[in-house]
Amino acid sequence: MSASEEYPAFRLGESRFDQRSFYGRLRHFLNVIDPRTLFVSESHLNASVRMLEQFKNGSLPPGVTDAQLWEAQKIKQAIIHPDTGEKIFMPFRMSGYIPFGTPVVVGLLLPNQTLLSTVFWQWLNQSHNACVNYSNRNASQPTSGSKFLQGYLGAVTSAVSIAVGLSVFVQKAERFSPATRLLVQRFIPFPAVGCLCCRGAHGWCCQCTVWCVWRLSAWPCPSPSACSLSSPRSTCLCLNQRLLQRQTARL
């Protein structure tokens, strides 16, 4: 692959990858969650922001390449909230979702869970998700704290109820052999988490994300009601595209 194909002509606020294909959308999403941006220094961040401002004003110094501009935009979008202009707390950035979320997933899948450990890991998982959602929310449209709290409590209550209920059901299922019971218990976290992705606790759009990634044409979103600007869910690619558009207007 040539350098021109790897780094096309820079377009402010747009994706570096072709959003009309699945492979392009996949590469875009992998770029968004790249954990290397967690280690960007303050001086590097400031230099990236300054470079983008110079590009917008038409005052770029000679010798700046498209690769440098794409990298600068990636760094700014990974660290700075497009509405508030403030740095997002590291554990709640999209680029931090894998390194900070993986320990929680491991905890959810630990064998021989007790009732207390099941409640704890489900609560921790939903708390982490809620913090990521809030930190990447659409701050251009004020939303009351009570609405986020209601969504958070609903998510935690639902996840814990499903996980605990299924655990009790499996333990009391007499027709399950010990080996089968142990195997089924390993998969209990999946329905507990998956059911929440399909409900509207506070504007979830996990289903919308799946559609947007797999569709042959990326836009418009086939489920706009689940992916509106009022949704705090940043993992949806449709919402990510709109965040890019708002960020461009603020550069």
Summary of the structure (lengths in Angstrom):
residues: 251
radius of gyration: 20.7
end to end distance: 31.0
largest distance: 74.6
contacts: 724
relative contact order: 0.13
helix: 64%
strand: 1%
